[in-house]
């Protein structure tokens, strides 16, 4: 699983002109532990956390967030493995890690995002995939879906390789899916002896 599979988006950030007071309000109103600070072209230049807000002097609440934010910022790409992200967060005691693509902020992976991944519900995954497959196939429900710990098995008859590719792609769009296996079941033909 990659950062893009678990990251929160759209991401809420503050800009370098935001005051410490305003950034603290963003944290408290949205229940975030930290928020990325971006410059005027969208590059991440810092992280403002609950700890930074608490450390800021009460008299300095109207100064720019840049005076209280943490730098440098640990960022990851959307393709970074979540195991690597978890290790970095634990080793560096990070509350969240911004996800950047081509230098621009596209999401954030928080500790909560990683925890959600650990407690995924196979029944929810199955229901979401079943809905996607029903939308794709219409009234032709000819696949069975089995989900165990995020590993999905779709069994049934597939018209061709293109349909197999589509079904696998649909399964991969469901959050919490780790692996997709497709199994073709061939109908049993009963022959009649004359």
MARVEXZA-97308 format. One record per residue: residue in one letter; x, z, y of N, C-alpha, C in turn. Coordinates in pm, 1 decimal. Last residue first. Example, Ala and Ser with C-alpha at 12.3 -4.5 7.8 and 13.67 -1.06 7.14 Angstrom:
<rs>
{r "S" {1285.0 708.0 -225.0} {1367.0 714.0 -106.0} {1290.0 787.0 3.0}},
{r "A" {1319.0 780.0 -569.0} {1230.0 780.0 -450.0} {1320.0 780.0 -330.0}},
</rs>
This chain:
<rs>
{r "X" {-2663.5 -2501.0 -4100.1} {-2780.4 -2574.3 -4148.1} {-2795.2 -2560.1 -4294.7}},
{r "X" {-2575.7 -2218.8 -3910.3} {-2545.4 -2304.0 -4027.2} {-2673.1 -2373.1 -4072.4}},
{r "X" {-2511.0 -2180.3 -3576.6} {-2615.0 -2179.5 -3679.5} {-2572.2 -2272.6 -3793.0}},
{r "X" {-2306.9 -1961.5 -3384.5} {-2330.2 -2090.6 -3450.0} {-2436.9 -2075.4 -3559.2}},
{r "X" {-2286.3 -1820.4 -3080.1} {-2338.7 -1796.7 -3214.9} {-2372.0 -1932.7 -3275.7}},
{r "X" {-2027.9 -1734.9 -2868.5} {-2121.4 -1837.3 -2912.2} {-2161.5 -1809.8 -3056.4}},
{r "X" {-1976.0 -1513.0 -2612.7} {-1970.7 -1528.6 -2757.8} {-2072.8 -1634.4 -2798.6}},
{r "X" {-1805.1 -1600.2 -2315.7} {-1929.2 -1572.1 -2388.9} {-1912.1 -1595.5 -2537.7}},
{r "X" {-1514.7 -1435.1 -2217.4} {-1575.1 -1560.1 -2264.5} {-1700.4 -1526.5 -2341.7}},
{r "X" {-1398.2 -1291.1 -1931.6} {-1470.2 -1267.0 -2056.3} {-1535.3 -1397.9 -2096.5}},
{r "X" {-1102.2 -1236.8 -1766.7} {-1204.2 -1335.8 -1799.7} {-1266.8 -1297.8 -1931.5}},
{r "X" {-1013.5 -1004.6 -1531.9} {-1022.5 -1029.6 -1675.7} {-1135.4 -1128.0 -1700.4}},
{r "X" {-788.2 -915.5 -1285.9} {-903.8 -997.8 -1319.0} {-900.9 -1025.9 -1467.5}},
{r "X" {-686.4 -635.8 -1097.9} {-672.1 -712.8 -1221.7} {-801.2 -789.9 -1244.4}},
{r "X" {-527.1 -502.8 -823.7} {-643.6 -578.9 -867.9} {-607.2 -655.9 -993.1}},
{r "X" {-438.5 -191.1 -671.4} {-405.5 -303.0 -759.2} {-534.3 -370.4 -802.7}},
{r "X" {-542.2 -27.1 -466.6} {-398.8 -38.5 -490.2} {-362.7 -164.8 -567.1}},
{r "X" {-781.1 21.7 -224.0} {-748.6 -54.7 -344.2} {-596.8 -69.0 -353.4}},
{r "X" {-828.6 139.9 19.1} {-808.2 227.7 -95.2} {-774.2 155.2 -223.7}},
{r "X" {-1052.5 -97.3 158.5} {-957.8 12.7 180.3} {-950.4 100.8 56.4}},
{r "X" {-1075.7 -423.6 48.8} {-1140.7 -292.5 46.6} {-1034.3 -183.2 59.7}},
{r "X" {-935.5 -656.1 21.3} {-978.5 -619.7 156.5} {-1042.3 -481.6 162.9}},
{r "X" {-895.0 -700.8 -247.0} {-782.9 -644.6 -170.0} {-822.8 -606.2 -27.3}},
{r "X" {-1133.2 -825.2 -320.5} {-1104.6 -689.5 -369.3} {-994.8 -623.4 -285.9}},
{r "X" {-1097.5 -1076.4 -202.8} {-1206.1 -988.5 -158.3} {-1179.2 -844.3 -199.4}},
{r "X" {-884.1 -1169.3 -359.3} {-865.3 -1148.0 -215.4} {-973.7 -1056.4 -159.9}},
{r "X" {-1008.2 -1193.2 -610.1} {-895.0 -1100.8 -593.5} {-872.9 -1068.7 -446.1}},
{r "X" {-1197.3 -1390.8 -546.3} {-1242.1 -1259.0 -592.2} {-1130.7 -1155.8 -575.0}},
{r "X" {-1025.3 -1605.6 -477.2} {-1120.9 -1551.7 -380.3} {-1164.2 -1411.2 -419.9}},
{r "X" {-891.0 -1650.7 -719.5} {-814.8 -1615.8 -599.4} {-905.8 -1551.4 -495.0}},
{r "X" {-1104.6 -1725.0 -881.7} {-1025.2 -1606.6 -916.8} {-948.2 -1556.8 -793.7}},
{r "X" {-1176.0 -1961.6 -754.8} {-1268.9 -1848.8 -752.6} {-1197.9 -1719.2 -789.5}},
{r "X" {-949.0 -2114.5 -816.1} {-983.8 -2087.9 -676.2} {-1078.2 -1968.3 -666.5}},
{r "X" {-960.0 -2137.8 -1091.2} {-854.3 -2056.2 -1031.7} {-884.0 -2022.4 -885.9}},
{r "X" {-1316.9 -2119.0 -1169.8} {-1185.7 -2183.9 -1170.2} {-1082.9 -2090.8 -1105.8}},
{r "X" {-1532.2 -1948.3 -1225.3} {-1551.0 -2093.6 -1229.9} {-1417.3 -2167.1 -1241.3}},
{r "X" {-1511.5 -1674.4 -1440.2} {-1469.9 -1733.0 -1314.0} {-1478.0 -1884.1 -1326.9}},
{r "X" {-1685.6 -1410.1 -1586.8} {-1649.5 -1551.2 -1593.6} {-1619.5 -1602.0 -1453.6}},
{r "X" {-1539.8 -1080.0 -1599.7} {-1650.3 -1175.1 -1602.0} {-1598.2 -1317.0 -1613.9}},
{r "X" {-1419.4 -797.8 -1421.7} {-1435.2 -871.3 -1547.2} {-1553.9 -965.2 -1537.6}},
{r "X" {-1185.8 -646.9 -1230.4} {-1307.2 -727.5 -1219.0} {-1312.6 -813.5 -1344.7}},
{r "X" {-1049.6 -342.2 -1167.7} {-1057.6 -445.9 -1269.7} {-1192.2 -515.1 -1252.2}},
{r "X" {-838.5 -164.5 -948.5} {-964.4 -236.1 -968.3} {-949.9 -338.4 -1079.6}},
{r "X" {-720.2 147.9 -873.0} {-689.1 26.8 -949.9} {-820.9 -38.9 -989.6}},
{r "X" {-808.6 381.3 -761.6} {-774.6 271.5 -672.1} {-733.1 143.3 -741.3}},
{r "X" {-870.8 539.2 -987.4} {-761.5 576.9 -897.2} {-715.1 461.4 -809.8}},
{r "X" {-1044.7 280.7 -1112.6} {-984.8 407.1 -1155.6} {-863.2 433.2 -1067.9}},
{r "X" {-1323.1 80.7 -1131.9} {-1221.6 133.1 -1041.2} {-1174.3 267.8 -1092.8}},
{r "X" {-1472.2 -220.4 -1231.0} {-1429.0 -87.6 -1274.7} {-1316.9 -43.8 -1180.7}},
{r "X" {-1736.3 -445.9 -1230.4} {-1627.1 -387.0 -1153.4} {-1599.1 -247.8 -1206.8}},
{r "X" {-1837.0 -756.9 -1364.2} {-1844.3 -610.6 -1366.6} {-1720.6 -557.6 -1296.7}},
{r "X" {-2006.8 -1048.4 -1257.2} {-1883.5 -973.5 -1274.4} {-1915.5 -824.8 -1284.5}},
{r "X" {-2228.9 -1193.9 -1187.5} {-2170.0 -1215.9 -1319.8} {-2033.2 -1151.4 -1336.5}},
{r "X" {-2492.1 -1246.0 -1013.5} {-2408.1 -1129.0 -1041.4} {-2352.0 -1145.3 -1181.7}},
{r "X" {-2602.8 -1461.4 -827.3} {-2533.7 -1479.5 -955.4} {-2441.0 -1360.0 -982.9}},
{r "X" {-2707.1 -1450.3 -579.8} {-2782.9 -1382.7 -685.6} {-2716.1 -1395.0 -821.9}},
{r "X" {-2393.8 -1455.2 -421.9} {-2538.8 -1465.1 -409.1} {-2607.3 -1390.0 -521.5}},
{r "X" {-2123.3 -1428.0 -423.9} {-2184.2 -1499.8 -536.3} {-2334.6 -1518.0 -521.7}},
{r "X" {-2067.8 -1288.4 -181.1} {-1997.7 -1412.4 -215.4} {-2075.8 -1493.5 -319.2}},
{r "X" {-2234.4 -1066.6 -195.5} {-2245.0 -1158.0 -80.9} {-2181.9 -1292.9 -113.3}},
{r "X" {-2134.7 -955.6 -432.0} {-2273.7 -1002.1 -426.7} {-2295.0 -1097.3 -309.8}},
{r "X" {-1877.0 -887.6 -347.9} {-1894.1 -987.6 -454.0} {-2036.9 -1042.0 -457.0}},
{r "X" {-1938.0 -693.5 -153.6} {-1865.0 -815.3 -117.0} {-1884.0 -925.4 -220.5}},
{r "X" {-2067.7 -501.5 -318.3} {-2138.7 -563.7 -206.6} {-2070.6 -694.9 -164.8}},
{r "X" {-1853.9 -431.1 -486.1} {-1976.4 -487.6 -544.6} {-2056.7 -561.7 -437.1}},
{r "X" {-1684.1 -313.8 -296.7} {-1644.6 -438.4 -362.8} {-1766.2 -507.2 -423.8}},
{r "X" {-1836.7 -86.9 -229.7} {-1798.4 -182.6 -125.6} {-1760.1 -317.0 -187.7}},
{r "X" {-1855.2 38.8 -480.6} {-1976.0 -4.2 -409.9} {-1943.7 -108.3 -303.0}},
{r "X" {-1583.9 93.1 -536.7} {-1663.2 8.1 -625.3} {-1786.5 -46.3 -553.4}},
{r "X" {-1520.9 268.7 -328.7} {-1448.6 141.9 -342.9} {-1530.9 44.4 -426.2}},
{r "X" {-1692.8 477.0 -395.3} {-1709.3 408.5 -267.3} {-1641.4 272.6 -272.7}},
{r "X" {-1585.7 554.5 -639.8} {-1724.1 506.3 -633.8} {-1751.0 430.0 -504.8}},
{r "X" {-1330.9 645.5 -571.5} {-1344.8 523.5 -651.1} {-1486.1 467.3 -647.1}},
{r "X" {-1228.7 758.3 -272.3} {-1334.6 777.2 -368.5} {-1357.6 645.8 -442.6}},
{r "X" {-917.0 899.0 -170.1} {-1013.2 787.8 -174.3} {-1112.5 809.6 -288.1}},
{r "X" {-725.9 1082.5 -98.8} {-855.3 1130.2 -146.9} {-960.9 1019.8 -150.1}},
{r "X" {-503.9 953.1 -0.4} {-490.6 1033.6 -121.3} {-623.9 1075.0 -181.1}},
{r "X" {-590.3 836.4 233.9} {-547.6 748.9 125.1} {-541.9 827.0 -7.2}},
{r "X" {-624.2 1057.2 391.8} {-743.5 981.1 350.8} {-710.5 891.2 232.3}},
{r "X" {-355.1 1120.8 436.8} {-437.5 1209.6 354.3} {-563.8 1138.6 305.7}},
{r "X" {-281.5 914.4 608.6} {-216.3 925.0 477.5} {-297.4 1015.1 383.9}},
{r "X" {-442.6 975.6 827.6} {-457.8 845.2 760.5} {-396.5 850.2 620.6}},
{r "X" {-337.6 1225.8 899.2} {-474.2 1218.1 849.0} {-497.7 1085.4 776.0}},
{r "X" {-92.9 1152.6 1002.2} {-95.8 1231.6 878.9} {-234.2 1223.4 815.5}},
{r "X" {-132.5 810.4 1111.7} {-125.3 954.3 1133.6} {-119.5 1025.4 998.9}},
{r "X" {-30.2 514.2 1233.4} {-48.6 584.6 1106.6} {-27.8 733.3 1135.4}},
{r "X" {-177.1 284.8 1452.9} {-105.6 411.2 1438.5} {-134.1 465.2 1299.4}},
{r "X" {-145.8 -50.6 1589.0} {-211.2 57.2 1516.1} {-125.4 181.6 1515.5}},
{r "X" {-9.5 -223.8 1748.4} {-127.4 -276.8 1678.6} {-203.5 -168.9 1602.4}},
{r "X" {200.2 -278.7 2019.1} {128.8 -176.2 1944.5} {2.7 -235.0 1882.2}},
{r "X" {453.2 -530.7 1999.4} {330.0 -477.7 2057.0} {260.9 -379.5 1962.8}},
{r "X" {673.5 -641.6 1870.9} {695.6 -554.0 1984.3} {572.4 -489.3 2043.5}},
{r "X" {568.0 -771.7 1649.5} {626.4 -851.2 1757.3} {637.9 -769.4 1885.5}},
{r "X" {387.8 -487.7 1597.7} {409.5 -622.1 1546.7} {452.2 -707.8 1664.8}},
{r "X" {392.8 -142.9 1512.0} {413.4 -250.7 1609.0} {439.3 -382.4 1537.0}},
{r "X" {246.3 161.9 1486.3} {270.3 39.2 1410.4} {279.7 -73.7 1512.4}},
{r "X" {359.7 496.5 1542.5} {300.5 372.3 1591.1} {339.5 254.4 1502.1}},
{r "X" {290.9 777.7 1359.0} {391.0 672.7 1374.9} {320.6 546.4 1424.4}},
{r "X" {243.3 1131.0 1402.6} {193.8 994.9 1387.2} {308.1 897.1 1411.5}},
{r "X" {390.8 1358.7 1375.2} {245.5 1370.3 1361.2} {181.8 1232.9 1340.7}},
{r "X" {699.6 1424.1 1211.2} {620.3 1340.4 1300.0} {472.2 1358.2 1271.1}},
{r "X" {929.4 1541.9 1093.4} {817.4 1623.0 1142.1} {732.6 1547.9 1245.3}},
{r "X" {1114.6 1393.5 964.7} {1130.6 1405.9 1110.4} {1018.5 1486.1 1176.2}},
{r "X" {1033.6 1407.0 697.8} {1172.8 1435.5 732.7} {1189.7 1463.3 882.2}},
{r "X" {760.4 1328.8 713.6} {798.4 1461.8 666.1} {939.4 1499.6 712.0}},
{r "X" {781.9 1068.5 811.7} {701.2 1167.0 883.7} {738.9 1308.9 842.5}},
{r "X" {940.6 947.0 615.7} {989.1 958.7 753.6} {913.4 1065.7 830.7}},
{r "X" {764.5 964.4 394.1} {896.8 1028.0 389.8} {951.4 1048.6 530.2}},
{r "X" {549.1 808.8 487.2} {529.2 950.5 456.8} {662.8 1025.3 454.9}},
{r "X" {675.0 556.8 504.2} {619.9 620.2 624.6} {603.8 770.5 601.4}},
{r "X" {733.3 509.8 236.8} {843.1 518.2 334.0} {795.9 589.3 460.4}},
{r "X" {472.1 495.1 141.3} {563.7 595.7 88.4} {681.3 617.7 182.3}},
{r "X" {367.9 270.9 266.3} {321.1 403.1 308.8} {407.8 515.9 253.9}},
{r "X" {590.1 12.2 369.4} {526.1 84.4 260.3} {486.2 225.4 305.6}},
{r "X" {530.6 -209.3 636.2} {607.2 -94.9 586.1} {526.7 -19.9 480.7}},
{r "X" {390.4 -409.9 760.2} {424.0 -429.1 619.2} {503.1 -313.4 558.7}},
{r "X" {368.6 -347.4 1028.4} {247.2 -342.5 946.5} {275.3 -353.3 796.7}},
{r "X" {659.2 -140.7 1100.8} {590.4 -269.6 1097.8} {464.8 -256.9 1013.1}},
{r "X" {698.6 157.1 1300.8} {705.0 82.7 1175.4} {631.7 -49.2 1192.2}},
{r "X" {895.2 378.5 1508.4} {786.1 283.1 1487.2} {806.3 214.5 1352.6}},
{r "X" {983.1 655.2 1685.3} {992.0 598.3 1550.7} {872.0 506.9 1533.0}},
{r "X" {1111.5 658.0 2009.1} {993.2 655.5 1924.8} {1024.7 589.4 1791.3}},
{r "X" {1343.7 891.9 2162.6} {1293.7 758.9 2128.5} {1178.7 769.0 2028.6}},
{r "X" {1087.1 1082.0 2328.7} {1155.9 954.2 2308.1} {1283.4 983.7 2232.0}},
{r "X" {785.6 1240.1 2419.6} {903.5 1238.2 2332.2} {955.7 1095.1 2321.2}},
{r "X" {675.3 1318.0 2758.7} {665.2 1252.0 2627.9} {796.4 1260.1 2550.4}},
{r "X" {702.0 1414.7 3015.3} {677.5 1512.0 2908.3} {678.6 1450.7 2769.8}},
{r "X" {733.8 1211.1 3191.7} {820.4 1327.6 3210.2} {805.9 1429.4 3097.3}},
{r "X" {537.8 1029.4 3129.4} {675.6 995.2 3091.8} {770.2 1113.3 3108.2}},
{r "X" {307.8 1114.4 3249.4} {327.1 1151.6 3109.2} {470.3 1122.5 3063.4}},
{r "X" {367.6 1221.8 3588.2} {348.4 1117.1 3486.6} {380.8 1167.5 3346.2}},
{r "X" {203.9 1529.2 3695.5} {321.0 1440.2 3690.0} {296.1 1334.1 3583.1}},
{r "X" {2.1 1711.3 3686.0} {-27.5 1584.7 3752.3} {93.0 1491.1 3758.9}},
{r "X" {100.7 1941.1 3568.1} {-0.1 1864.6 3494.6} {-30.4 1729.2 3557.6}},
{r "X" {282.1 2131.4 3652.8} {326.1 1992.0 3643.5} {225.8 1904.1 3570.6}},
{r "X" {191.5 2383.7 3635.4} {201.9 2328.8 3770.8} {237.2 2180.4 3769.0}},
{r "X" {218.6 2433.1 3365.7} {83.4 2423.7 3421.2} {84.2 2362.6 3560.7}},
{r "X" {463.8 2243.4 3201.1} {433.4 2353.1 3292.7} {296.3 2329.6 3354.8}},
{r "X" {439.5 2140.3 2868.4} {434.7 2101.5 3009.5} {392.0 2221.6 3093.7}},
{r "X" {402.0 2233.4 2612.1} {529.8 2261.3 2677.8} {526.8 2230.1 2827.8}},
{r "X" {150.6 2131.7 2547.9} {167.3 2276.9 2557.8} {296.2 2315.2 2630.2}},
{r "X" {210.4 1858.8 2540.6} {110.7 1908.6 2635.9} {126.6 2058.9 2656.0}},
{r "X" {389.0 1850.3 2328.5} {435.0 1810.6 2462.0} {339.7 1863.9 2568.6}},
{r "X" {214.4 1926.2 2122.0} {328.7 2012.2 2155.9} {381.6 1980.4 2294.8}},
{r "X" {45.5 1706.9 2115.0} {-9.0 1837.4 2151.7} {102.8 1932.2 2193.8}},
{r "X" {243.2 1430.7 2248.0} {177.1 1509.2 2143.8} {118.3 1638.0 2199.9}},
{r "X" {322.8 1109.7 2319.4} {281.5 1233.5 2384.1} {197.8 1310.5 2283.7}},
{r "X" {591.9 894.4 2279.9} {479.0 958.2 2212.0} {449.7 1087.6 2288.0}},
{r "X" {710.3 580.6 2421.8} {713.4 723.4 2394.7} {590.7 767.5 2316.7}},
{r "X" {686.3 312.2 2443.5} {804.4 372.0 2507.1} {814.9 521.8 2481.0}},
{r "X" {572.6 16.5 2308.2} {570.5 162.4 2291.8} {700.6 218.9 2348.6}},
{r "X" {455.4 -243.3 2518.8} {560.3 -192.2 2430.3} {554.6 -39.6 2426.4}},
{r "X" {272.0 -347.5 2703.4} {225.1 -304.9 2572.4} {331.2 -259.0 2474.4}},
{r "X" {350.2 -395.0 2957.7} {333.9 -513.2 2871.6} {300.5 -475.4 2726.8}},
{r "X" {373.0 -147.7 3081.4} {273.1 -241.3 3132.9} {257.9 -369.0 3051.3}},
{r "X" {422.6 74.1 2794.3} {453.8 23.2 2928.0} {351.4 -83.0 2967.3}},
{r "X" {256.0 348.6 2628.8} {300.7 209.6 2636.0} {331.9 171.3 2780.2}},
{r "X" {257.0 613.9 2410.2} {266.5 579.7 2552.3} {325.1 439.3 2558.8}},
{r "X" {38.5 728.2 2149.7} {150.5 646.9 2197.0} {141.8 624.0 2348.4}},
{r "X" {-47.7 1067.8 2089.0} {-92.5 937.1 2136.1} {30.4 858.3 2183.8}},
{r "X" {-138.8 1327.3 1857.6} {-42.5 1258.8 1943.9} {-99.6 1122.4 1981.6}},
{r "X" {-358.0 1429.9 1741.0} {-242.0 1517.6 1748.3} {-137.1 1458.6 1842.0}},
{r "X" {-692.1 1385.8 1868.5} {-564.6 1333.7 1821.6} {-456.9 1440.9 1829.7}},
{r "X" {-951.5 1423.5 1959.8} {-905.3 1499.2 1844.5} {-775.4 1448.2 1785.4}},
{r "X" {-1047.0 1314.4 2189.6} {-1051.2 1230.0 2070.2} {-1000.7 1301.3 1944.8}},
{r "X" {-1016.9 1512.6 2380.6} {-1147.0 1447.0 2366.6} {-1159.1 1367.1 2237.6}},
{r "X" {-743.7 1585.5 2354.7} {-849.2 1680.7 2321.5} {-984.5 1613.5 2300.3}},
{r "X" {-602.2 1349.5 2427.4} {-577.3 1419.1 2300.5} {-695.8 1506.4 2261.2}},
{r "X" {-708.1 1299.4 2683.3} {-724.0 1200.6 2576.0} {-705.2 1267.5 2440.1}},
{r "X" {-616.1 1527.2 2817.4} {-759.7 1506.2 2802.2} {-787.8 1406.0 2691.0}},
{r "X" {-346.0 1472.8 2817.3} {-393.4 1590.2 2743.6} {-543.6 1579.2 2719.4}},
{r "X" {-345.2 1256.3 2991.4} {-303.1 1236.7 2852.0} {-349.9 1352.5 2764.3}},
{r "X" {-423.7 1383.9 3229.5} {-508.6 1279.9 3170.9} {-474.8 1256.8 3023.1}},
{r "X" {-203.1 1560.8 3264.6} {-339.8 1613.1 3257.7} {-431.9 1510.7 3189.6}},
{r "X" {7.4 1383.5 3290.5} {7.8 1476.0 3177.1} {-133.1 1530.5 3157.3}},
{r "X" {-118.2 1059.3 3394.8} {-65.3 1193.6 3420.2} {-68.8 1276.2 3292.2}},
{r "X" {-9.0 725.2 3344.0} {-104.2 831.3 3311.9} {-40.9 967.0 3340.0}},
{r "X" {178.4 528.5 3364.6} {125.7 584.3 3488.7} {26.0 697.0 3468.4}},
{r "X" {227.4 437.3 3109.6} {330.6 518.8 3173.9} {283.6 580.9 3305.0}},
{r "X" {-84.6 472.9 2927.9} {25.6 398.4 2987.8} {117.8 491.8 3065.0}},
{r "X" {-195.4 561.7 2598.3} {-193.4 585.4 2742.8} {-76.7 506.5 2799.9}},
{r "X" {-411.7 438.0 2335.0} {-281.2 473.0 2390.8} {-299.8 508.9 2537.3}},
{r "X" {-574.1 388.9 2035.0} {-587.4 441.0 2170.2} {-449.3 482.1 2217.0}},
{r "X" {-622.4 103.6 1831.8} {-543.9 221.5 1865.4} {-566.7 259.5 2010.8}},
{r "X" {-901.2 10.4 1633.8} {-809.1 -14.8 1744.0} {-743.3 115.5 1786.2}},
{r "X" {-707.9 172.5 1381.1} {-718.3 70.9 1484.9} {-864.0 49.2 1518.2}},
{r "X" {-485.3 341.2 1173.4} {-603.9 350.2 1257.7} {-596.1 240.9 1363.0}},
{r "X" {-355.7 220.0 858.3} {-343.7 253.9 1000.3} {-478.5 258.9 1070.8}},
{r "X" {-366.5 136.4 596.6} {-411.3 272.9 626.1} {-414.6 305.0 774.7}},
{r "X" {-277.3 -123.9 577.1} {-389.7 -83.9 493.3} {-446.5 52.7 530.3}},
{r "X" {-51.8 -147.4 732.5} {-172.9 -217.8 778.2} {-296.7 -176.1 699.2}},
{r "X" {138.1 -13.6 574.2} {88.3 48.5 697.3} {-42.2 -15.1 741.8}},
{r "X" {46.8 -70.5 224.1} {125.8 -90.4 345.6} {61.9 -21.2 465.6}},
{r "X" {84.2 0.0 -116.2} {0.0 0.0 0.0} {89.6 0.0 123.6}},
</rs>
